[in-house]
Amino acid sequence: MKSILFSELDSDFLVQGLGMHKEEQGFFTGKIGRHETELTSSPDTLKDIEEAQVIYIGKAEPGPYREGDILMAGSDDLLDRAFRALDEMEQRGVVVGLSTEPDSYPMTLKREDLNQFTIVWKDRKTPYLCLFMGEPVNLEGQAKLVTIVRKVLND
């Protein structure tokens, strides 16, 4: 299955950490595990995804979580893979809601724009995983994100 990787952060660390290369069309691509992976910087490409899984990497505003926590939202299978990766890394992960509407999640990031995408992905049964780190995301944080993405896609 094809994977679409989107990052709100500077994507250089993903290109290097995942061994991606630039295609003639100008976007970065690579093979991670058995997944062809394409890196995009345009949120417009996330609207009409079919036959692919989405991994979204973003920044989190300061909130009621510990520094260094990985905040996540996603479909069950990819969340399970992410938690396995976090367990191996001895890293704490927290599942969060993305909407301002009341839900069962104890923490919410209030990302209505992204929440609208996730609703469409759920309806289409598109697997997705959103990973967030509190700002500023330092080199150690970038390395953690690369490791999680690699482990999720290799699983």
ChimeraX attribute file (.defattr): number of C-alpha atoms within 10 A of each C-alpha:
attribute: neighborCount
match mode: 1-to-1
recipient: residues
	/A:1	11
	/A:2	15
	/A:3	24
	/A:4	21
	/A:5	24
	/A:6	22
	/A:7	20
	/A:8	14
	/A:9	14
	/A:10	10
	/A:11	18
	/A:12	10
	/A:13	15
	/A:14	23
	/A:15	17
	/A:16	11
	/A:17	16
	/A:18	18
	/A:19	13
	/A:20	19
	/A:21	16
	/A:22	13
	/A:23	11
	/A:24	7
	/A:25	6
	/A:26	8
	/A:27	13
	/A:28	20
	/A:29	21
	/A:30	18
	/A:31	17
	/A:32	18
	/A:33	13
	/A:34	12
	/A:35	16
	/A:36	15
	/A:37	24
	/A:38	20
	/A:39	21
	/A:40	19
	/A:41	16
	/A:42	10
	/A:43	14
	/A:44	9
	/A:45	11
	/A:46	20
	/A:47	12
	/A:48	10
	/A:49	17
	/A:50	14
	/A:51	11
	/A:52	17
	/A:53	23
	/A:54	25
	/A:55	23
	/A:56	23
	/A:57	21
	/A:58	18
	/A:59	17
	/A:60	18
	/A:61	12
	/A:62	13
	/A:63	11
	/A:64	9
	/A:65	14
	/A:66	11
	/A:67	13
	/A:68	19
	/A:69	15
	/A:70	25
	/A:71	23
	/A:72	23
	/A:73	21
	/A:74	23
	/A:75	18
	/A:76	12
	/A:77	12
	/A:78	21
	/A:79	21
	/A:80	13
	/A:81	19
	/A:82	26
	/A:83	19
	/A:84	16
	/A:85	21
	/A:86	18
	/A:87	12
	/A:88	11
	/A:89	12
	/A:90	9
	/A:91	13
	/A:92	13
	/A:93	20
	/A:94	17
	/A:95	18
	/A:96	22
	/A:97	21
	/A:98	22
	/A:99	17
	/A:100	12
	/A:101	9
	/A:102	9
	/A:103	12
	/A:104	8
	/A:105	12
	/A:106	11
	/A:107	16
	/A:108	20
	/A:109	19
	/A:110	16
	/A:111	13
	/A:112	13
	/A:113	11
	/A:114	15
	/A:115	17
	/A:116	13
	/A:117	15
	/A:118	25
	/A:119	12
	/A:120	15
	/A:121	22
	/A:122	13
	/A:123	8
	/A:124	13
	/A:125	15
	/A:126	17
	/A:127	21
	/A:128	23
	/A:129	24
	/A:130	25
	/A:131	25
	/A:132	26
	/A:133	24
	/A:134	20
	/A:135	14
	/A:136	13
	/A:137	18
	/A:138	12
	/A:139	10
	/A:140	10
	/A:141	17
	/A:142	18
	/A:143	15
	/A:144	19
	/A:145	21
	/A:146	19
	/A:147	19
	/A:148	22
	/A:149	24
	/A:150	18
	/A:151	18
	/A:152	22
	/A:153	22
	/A:154	13
	/A:155	12
